[in-house]
């Protein structure tokens, strides 16, 4: 029987409550692989000036820790569904950073709030990802960018195995994974939200690197 949106989110909260205390250690297993995404995200962020940045699905804030050190004069916000993750992020006392317990499918921020939104290895936990893309578009300033990293494949055999074998087994083991989205699915969700997709690349380790922009122009300080 298919799980409800709420059931998937409850699984994710339980999963990351267990993982929070060791999320950034060298004994985190699969979570350690997320570190491979940080350099590519940072390289993308560095291409344009920005003042405000949101990390959607921030976890214990490893990415915001790097950014806060490199760009201490910017404003950062992190949101995560799991309270224990946010507690760990707040305990870092990062300057100019705010952390919010919340749902990335219902972003609790005002319109036109951020120059950049990053989302790394979080979207496969979203039962209704279009709601995230719609919310990210609303919360970005004109000309702002969504930088997305996800694991992906357009190989039908791999898609079948992950959907029919791996994901159900992960759910039984207490993980909140919902779906692996193909590049075309992500491109279409960007389009439906109103984004212009500037980059959609398959990279090493089955990674999708996506940069989508909200139309318009604005200065970082606006």
ZISUL-V430826 format. One record per backbone hydrogen bond with DSSP energy under -0.5 kcal/mol. NH is the residue of the N-H (numbers start at 1). CO is the residue of the C=O. Records with the same first field share a line. If there is no record, write none. Layout:
BEGIN
NH = CO + CO
END
This chain:
BEGIN
8 = 4
9 = 5
10 = 6
11 = 7
12 = 8
13 = 9
14 = 10
15 = 11
16 = 12
17 = 13
18 = 14
19 = 15
20 = 16
22 = 19
23 = 19 + 20
25 = 22
28 = 25
31 = 28
32 = 29
33 = 30
34 = 31
35 = 32
36 = 33
37 = 34
38 = 34 + 35
39 = 35
41 = 37
42 = 38
43 = 39
44 = 40
45 = 41
46 = 42
47 = 44
48 = 45
53 = 75
54 = 116
55 = 77
56 = 54 + 118
57 = 55 + 79
58 = 55 + 79
61 = 58
62 = 58
65 = 61
66 = 62
67 = 63
68 = 64
69 = 65
70 = 66
71 = 67
74 = 71
75 = 51
76 = 96
77 = 53
78 = 98
79 = 55
80 = 100
83 = 81
85 = 82
86 = 82
87 = 83
88 = 84
89 = 85
90 = 86
91 = 87
92 = 89
93 = 90
97 = 94
98 = 76
100 = 78
102 = 80 + 100
106 = 103
109 = 107
112 = 138
113 = 110 + 139
114 = 139
115 = 52
116 = 52
117 = 145
118 = 54
119 = 147
121 = 119 + 149
125 = 122
126 = 123
127 = 125
129 = 126
131 = 128
132 = 128
133 = 129
134 = 130
135 = 131
136 = 132
137 = 133
138 = 134
139 = 135
140 = 136
141 = 114
143 = 214 + 215
144 = 141
145 = 115
146 = 212
147 = 117 + 145
148 = 146 + 210
149 = 119
150 = 208
152 = 206
156 = 154
159 = 155
160 = 156
161 = 157
162 = 158
163 = 159
164 = 160
165 = 161
166 = 161
167 = 162
169 = 165
170 = 166
171 = 167
172 = 168
173 = 169
174 = 171
175 = 170
178 = 124
179 = 124
181 = 179
186 = 182
187 = 183
188 = 184
189 = 185
190 = 186
191 = 187
192 = 188
193 = 189
194 = 190 + 191
195 = 190
196 = 213
197 = 195
198 = 196 + 211
199 = 211
201 = 209
203 = 201 + 207
207 = 203 + 204
208 = 150
209 = 201
210 = 148 + 208
211 = 199
212 = 146
213 = 196
214 = 144
215 = 213
222 = 219
END
